[in-house]
Amino acid sequence: MRDPSSGALDNIMRVHSLHPAGLASHYELYRAVMSPTRSLRRAEREMIALVVSQINECHY
């Protein structure tokens, strides 16, 4: 959960650490959303997430 280049803990993980059950729920939601289906592979879902993040100017 640390940034590989700096070793710093991402702010989103720092906030989630205050409520471990919330972190677990968020992770399960992420896994469900990113799970492949017949119509979209995981790689395609990752590409969509990347484009949306770029449009929103979000670095996560």
N, C-alpha and C positions, 0 to 999 in steps of 0.2 A: 504494500500500500504506500510505499515511499517512491518519490521521484527517482528514477534510476540514475539520472545525471547528477543531481545535487544531494540526494539522500534525504531531502526535506519531506515532511509529511504534508500531503495536500490538505488544503483548508477544509474541503468537503469531508475528508476522513477525520480530521480533527473534530469537526462538529458532530459527526456521527458517533465518535468515540464517547460522547457524553450520554448516549442512549443506545447501548448495544443491541437492544431488540429492534430499534429503528434501523440500525445498520443492517441487521440480518434481513429485515423485511425489504429494504431497498435493494439488497443484493439479490434476493429471490425474485423481485420484480424485474431487475436487470436481466437475470438469467432467462426468465420467461419471455421477455420481449425480444431477446437476442437469439432465442432458440430457433434453429432452422425449421422451415415448413416446406411443403411441396412447392409453394410458389416463390419463396425467398430463402436462399442459402444464408448461412451466418455471415459470410464475407459480404454479401449484398446488403445485409442489415447494417453491418459495420460501416460500409460506404455511405449509406443513407444517413447514419448518425453523424459521420464526419462532415458531410455537406451541410446538414442542419446546424451543427455546431459552428461551422465557418460562417454561415449566413447570420447566425446569432452572435457572432464574434465571441464565442465561448471557447476558452482554451482547454476545457476538460474533454 
